[in-house]
Amino acid sequence: MHTETIAVDNAQLEIYLLKESQEFQTGKSRPAIIICPGGAYLGTADREAEPVALWFAARGYQVFVLRYSTRVALPRPMIELAKAISLIRSKSKEWHIDPDDISICGFSAGGHLCSHYATHWQLDDWLDQAADDKQNRQPNAVILCYPLIDLHMINQQQVEIDQQEVDMRTMMLEYTLADNHQPDQISRWRNDLAVTKYTPRTFIWHTADDELVPALNSLRFAVALQEHNVSYELHIFEHGVHGLSLATSTSDEKGEFENADVAVWAELADRFLKRK
């Protein structure tokens, strides 16, 4: 495997490329997937980066982890994602990638990034800074892992959370509403309201008792996809804390993020992507 990190504007793109071999799959164009870790737009979580990248690489994907800009106002991370997709598609021959099989995968806030991108990639305004040709910046499929869809909801929860999580929510809203965005315009970032026929086919999973980002986020997005006849698959698992990543020992921390019932999500997502 070839690995390197390159700059995409202010973001970092971590690259995991399967090498050509004379012994197997010589000259094969592989699917590609771009992983956007969570972190409340305050950082990007390692648990949702390399462990996930290696899991998909082991199943034949060329994998990229986008360490998008954080603690900045949107839409800067969206522009970085657009440029990453455009770059990968432009190097598809060199990197042995099928240019018509490039997916994006987001966790938590990374899920907000990917769901927002999935519902806005075809627009002409700020994304033209990234790639003038809409087809170059188009994702072919989307995976959303316990995604934040509605920014209103994260402030309306009446659950007991520690002060660090309170600060995280407040800062996330502040950064998202920067550049003179008014609170009554926050629906601009409610992505279920932005689904159209141009939204790519989408795989979504969540846990029903996620106290940080309620499963209602995923349910609303799935309903919007249904209403617009966009192909999707939705899984709501009964139990599991927020931030499970792979939900295996590989991405576990202190025994908190291992959940055998939920760990099947990655296999289900792989099957979804390969069905096309």
Secondary structure, 3 states (H helix, E strand, C coil): CEEEEEEECCEEEEEEECCCCCCCCCCCCEEEEEEECCCCCCCCCHHHCHHHHHHHHCCCCEEEEEECCCCCCCCHHHHHHHHHHHHHHHCCCCCCEEEEEEEEEEECHHHHHHHHHHHHCCCCCHHHHCCCCHHHHCCCEEEEECCCCCHHHHHHCCCCCCHHHHHHHHHHHHHHCCCCCCHHHHHHHCHHHHCCCCCCEEEEEEECCCCCCCCHHHHHHHHHHHHCCCCEEEEEECCCCCCCCCCCHHHCCCCCCCCCCCCCHHHHHHHHHHHC
